[in-house]
Amino acid sequence: MKKEKLIFAIIVVVVLVASCAGCNKDQQQLQWRKWGPSCTPSKFTKFGSSIIFPLYGNVYPNGFYFVQVYLGYPPKPYFLDPDTGSDLTWLQCDAPCVRCTTGFHPLYRPSNDLVICKDPLCASLHSSDYKCENTEQCDYEVEYADGGSSLGVLVNDFFTLNLTTGVRMSPRLTLGCGYDQLPGPSDHPLDGVFGLGRGKSSIVSQLREQGIVKNIVGHCLSEQGGYLFLGEDAYDSSRMTWTPMSRDDTKHYTAGSAELRFGGKSTGFKNLNVIFDSGSSYTYFNSQIYHTLISLIKKELSGKSLKEASDDRTLPFCWKGKKPFKTTRDVRKYFKSLSLSFVNGWRTKAQFDIPPEGYLIISSKGNACLGILNGTDVGLSNFNMIGDISMQDKLLVYDNEKQVIGWTPANCDQIPRSSSAI
């Protein structure tokens, strides 16, 4: 079914009173405008702070993580999928909605503050030869690797944010009002997507443009949730292992020139580009690497007490023991660790370790299932993608200011108040 674009028309008569520190009385009477908030955040904030969000969910059995954001005036809560693999933040939107899935909250009621087609943020979502069908609005369509998509228009609205400096502010940011969603097979019952990618339309890029936080994204995932942060004041950079972002892929958080190792030995796969994607629950390797890993794991399990559980379809490959397993710690003795060794210059290497707990889950049947999947089968071509399962119990930092990606082991259930907490 072809998606039809709508002429976006909403009649709203509202006068907003925003709690914006440092604004005078006239500035507090906020009328709807095309270009940002009346009270410019950069006038009373500076770099050196962060915004920290608790994360909820898990890889299994939920299959997703989510963050709670407050949007609009008065602020209303929404649960969004934090996705470092895409730029645009969008919510399922009552515009009205043509096709929407069931979320945790009522559909987002958008402001009438439309982003016009000539806006630079609109241009960043389209090719250079894109022509406006309606100059008074910016249409968008985002498509995801699993076949899901969202169609809608861009609007501006207030995000209520708490900085680590103790300041609460409500900057006006651009987001997508999604009125036509096509869910993919890995769709989750959330209100939308929290885009944290490298593009201009991502939330952290917009906050950087307004002088609120630096263009740095970080997350720490655990079996109970974890936390997400934007800005520089939530980690100690001296404790991180760093590797440069790839110059060949400017759309994703990609680190290049990696060698894949299994049990400390090379698998023969080198010069790999690897995407770090918090929007993916599982890790994906291209078909050749995937089948090699399956062979190596099966060879390692040969003669051991684990047997393939063909009746368990939680994931493509599962193994059962003499009795059901309770946690991945029960099976780690049967499996070897993986690692990605990234070249940092001529002599140094940055190693990203993936222990058995970072690529296995325990299914509802008590079997150990492989959380590494064939990326070629799902349309990822030759891309290799590190998903949530392999980033658990690590602090991951994507520093767009310095164009580097960093990681370190961490207790992700301990949410920091500042960099001194990690």
Disulfide bonds with the S-S distance in Angstrom:
Cys23-Cys39 2.08
Cys93-Cys177 1.93
Cys97-Cys100 1.78
Cys117-Cys132 1.82
Cys122-Cys138 2.12
Cys220-Cys412 2.02
Cys318-Cys369 2.06
